[in-house]
Amino acid sequence: MKKAKGYSEVLQELEGLLDRMNRGEIPIDELEETVRSAAGKIRILKERLKATEAEITKVLREIEEETDSGGDDR
C-alpha cells in the first residue's frame, strides 16, 4: 500500500510547480493540469494544517483539564 506523502514533501512539490510556472517553463498545453495539481496540493496542505491544529488544541485542552482537576502524572 502506498504511504501518504508528508507535509514537507507536498510543500516542496508545490514550490517546484510554482517555480516552474514563474519561470514560464510550463507549456500552455500543460498549464491547466499544472494549476489543478497545484490547487490539489494546496488543499492537502490546508487539510493537514487544520488536522494538526485540531490535535494540538485537543492535547492542550487535555493538559488544562488535568491541571484544573489537580491531576499530576509525574
C-alpha positions as CSV (number, residue, x, y, z in Angstrom):
1,M,0.0,0.0,0.0
2,K,1.2,3.5,-0.9
3,K,2.3,5.7,2.1
4,A,0.8,9.2,2.1
5,K,3.3,11.9,1.4
6,G,4.3,14.1,4.3
7,Y,3.5,17.8,4.6
8,S,7.1,18.8,3.7
9,E,7.2,16.7,0.6
10,V,3.9,18.0,-0.7
11,L,5.0,21.6,0.1
12,Q,8.3,21.0,-1.8
13,E,6.4,19.7,-4.8
14,L,4.1,22.7,-4.8
15,E,7.1,25.1,-4.6
16,G,8.6,23.3,-7.5
17,L,5.5,23.7,-9.6
18,L,5.2,27.4,-8.7
19,D,8.9,28.0,-9.6
20,R,8.4,26.3,-13.0
21,M,5.3,28.4,-13.6
22,N,7.0,31.6,-12.5
23,R,9.9,30.9,-14.9
24,G,7.5,30.2,-17.7
25,E,8.6,26.6,-18.1
26,I,5.1,25.2,-18.3
27,P,3.8,24.8,-21.8
28,I,0.4,26.3,-22.3
29,D,-1.0,22.8,-23.1
30,E,0.0,21.7,-19.6
31,L,-0.9,24.8,-17.7
32,E,-4.4,23.8,-16.8
33,E,-3.3,20.4,-15.5
34,T,-0.4,22.0,-13.6
35,V,-2.7,24.6,-11.9
36,R,-5.1,21.8,-10.9
37,S,-2.2,19.9,-9.5
38,A,-1.0,22.9,-7.5
39,A,-4.6,23.5,-6.2
40,G,-4.8,19.9,-5.1
41,K,-1.5,20.2,-3.2
42,I,-2.8,23.4,-1.5
43,R,-5.9,21.6,-0.4
44,I,-3.8,18.7,1.0
45,L,-1.6,21.2,2.9
46,K,-4.6,23.1,4.3
47,E,-6.3,19.9,5.5
48,R,-3.1,18.8,7.2
49,L,-2.7,22.1,8.9
50,K,-6.3,22.0,10.2
51,A,-5.9,18.5,11.4
52,T,-2.6,19.4,13.2
53,E,-4.2,22.4,14.8
54,A,-7.2,20.3,16.0
55,E,-4.8,17.7,17.5
56,I,-2.7,20.4,19.2
57,T,-5.9,22.0,20.6
58,K,-7.0,18.7,21.9
59,V,-3.7,18.0,23.6
60,L,-3.6,21.4,25.2
61,R,-7.2,21.0,26.4
62,E,-6.3,17.7,28.0
63,I,-3.4,19.2,29.8
64,E,-5.5,22.1,31.0
65,E,-8.2,19.7,32.3
66,E,-5.5,17.6,34.1
67,T,-4.2,20.9,35.7
68,D,-7.7,22.0,36.7
69,S,-8.6,18.7,38.2
70,G,-5.3,18.5,40.2
71,G,-4.0,15.5,38.3
72,D,-0.3,15.0,38.3
73,D,1.2,12.2,36.1
74,R,4.8,12.5,37.3
